[in-house]
Amino acid sequence: MSIEHVFDREKVYLPTPSFRGMLGLARRAGRALPGTAATCEAVRKNKNTALVLIDSSASSNTKSKLWGLCHAHGIPYLTLQADGLLGEMLGGGREIVAAAITDGGMARRLRATCTELPDALPEEGNAAPQ
């Protein structure tokens, strides 16, 4: 399965247990660059970025900045419904809301182990009616 360029801001993915294990492996192998600043720098300087992971708990400004940067440089990204778990998986705490994956094989496996949520999650303050 090849990674398609994911430029749909409405798609949100749920990380599975195997995703968490694969992300931990990428971190230990030095193939995951955690943090918004490191991710932006990797994308801008084209440091072999194969995939960008964005936590849905990131601010709307951060998400917009990363989405635009990925789109401009042709880098696929996944917005994850992880609620701070991305930072915990990368060892940086809840303040880590983005990561760049620099290995194409790991990026393909990470993409394959995510489950797409059927509908986009409502923005804060715009809760879906029940």
C-alpha positions as CSV (number, residue, x, y, z in Angstrom):
1,M,0.0,0.0,0.0
2,S,1.5,3.3,-1.0
3,I,0.9,6.6,0.8
4,E,-1.4,8.9,-1.1
5,H,-1.1,12.6,-0.5
6,V,-3.7,13.3,2.2
7,F,-4.8,16.8,1.9
8,D,-8.3,16.5,3.3
9,R,-8.5,18.5,6.5
10,E,-11.7,16.9,7.4
11,K,-10.3,13.4,7.8
12,V,-9.4,12.4,11.3
13,Y,-7.7,9.1,12.1
14,L,-7.7,7.0,15.2
15,P,-4.3,5.5,16.1
16,T,-4.5,1.7,16.8
17,P,-2.4,-0.2,19.3
18,S,-0.1,-1.3,16.5
19,F,0.2,2.4,15.4
20,R,1.5,3.2,18.9
21,G,4.0,0.4,18.8
22,M,5.2,1.4,15.3
23,L,5.5,5.1,16.4
24,G,7.6,4.0,19.4
25,L,9.8,2.0,17.1
26,A,10.2,5.1,14.8
27,R,11.1,7.2,17.8
28,R,13.7,4.7,19.0
29,A,15.2,4.4,15.5
30,G,15.5,8.2,15.3
31,R,13.0,8.4,12.4
32,A,10.4,10.6,14.3
33,L,11.1,14.3,14.8
34,P,8.7,15.4,17.6
35,G,7.5,18.9,18.0
36,T,5.9,21.6,15.9
37,A,9.2,23.5,15.3
38,A,11.1,20.4,14.4
39,T,8.3,19.3,12.0
40,C,8.1,22.7,10.3
41,E,11.9,22.8,9.9
42,A,12.0,19.2,8.5
43,V,9.3,20.0,6.0
44,R,10.7,23.4,4.9
45,K,14.3,22.0,4.5
46,N,13.0,18.8,2.9
47,K,14.8,16.5,5.4
48,N,13.3,13.4,3.8
49,T,10.0,13.9,5.5
50,A,7.7,11.1,4.4
51,L,4.7,11.8,6.7
52,V,3.6,14.5,9.2
53,L,1.4,13.5,12.2
54,I,-0.8,16.2,13.7
55,D,-2.7,15.7,17.0
56,S,-6.3,16.9,16.8
57,S,-5.7,18.6,20.2
58,A,-3.4,21.1,18.5
59,S,-4.6,24.7,18.2
60,S,-6.4,25.7,15.0
61,N,-3.5,28.0,14.1
62,T,-1.0,25.2,14.5
63,K,-3.1,22.8,12.4
64,S,-3.6,25.4,9.7
65,K,0.1,26.2,9.6
66,L,1.1,22.5,9.3
67,W,-1.6,21.7,6.8
68,G,-0.6,24.6,4.6
69,L,3.1,23.7,4.9
70,C,2.5,20.0,4.0
71,H,0.3,21.0,1.1
72,A,2.9,23.4,-0.3
73,H,5.7,20.9,-0.1
74,G,3.7,17.8,-1.2
75,I,4.1,16.0,2.1
76,P,1.2,13.7,3.2
77,Y,-0.2,14.2,6.7
78,L,-2.5,12.5,9.1
79,T,-4.6,14.4,11.7
80,L,-4.9,12.0,14.7
81,Q,-7.7,11.8,17.3
82,A,-5.0,11.2,19.9
83,D,-5.9,13.9,22.6
84,G,-2.3,14.5,23.6
85,L,-1.3,10.9,23.2
86,L,1.0,11.7,20.3
87,G,3.4,13.5,22.7
88,E,3.2,10.7,25.3
89,M,4.0,8.2,22.6
90,L,7.1,10.3,21.6
91,G,8.2,10.9,25.1
92,G,7.6,14.6,25.2
93,G,4.4,15.0,27.2
94,R,1.1,16.4,26.1
95,E,2.6,19.6,24.6
96,I,4.0,17.6,21.6
97,V,1.2,17.9,18.9
98,A,3.2,17.2,15.7
99,A,5.8,14.9,14.5
100,A,7.6,14.3,11.2
101,I,8.4,10.8,10.1
102,T,11.5,10.6,8.0
103,D,11.4,7.0,6.9
104,G,9.2,6.1,4.0
105,G,8.6,2.4,5.1
106,M,7.7,3.4,8.6
107,A,5.4,6.1,7.2
108,R,3.6,3.6,5.0
109,R,3.1,1.2,8.0
110,L,1.9,4.0,10.3
111,R,-0.6,5.1,7.6
112,A,-1.8,1.5,7.2
113,T,-2.4,1.0,11.0
114,C,-4.7,4.0,11.4
115,T,-8.4,3.8,11.3
116,E,-10.3,6.6,9.5
117,L,-13.1,8.0,11.7
118,P,-16.4,8.1,9.7
119,D,-17.0,11.8,10.2
120,A,-14.8,14.8,11.2
121,L,-15.0,15.6,14.8
122,P,-16.8,18.8,15.7
123,E,-14.6,21.8,16.5
124,E,-14.5,23.1,20.0
125,G,-17.6,25.0,20.9
126,N,-19.5,23.5,18.0
127,A,-20.6,20.2,19.6
128,A,-22.7,17.9,17.5
129,P,-26.4,17.8,18.5
130,Q,-27.4,14.6,20.3
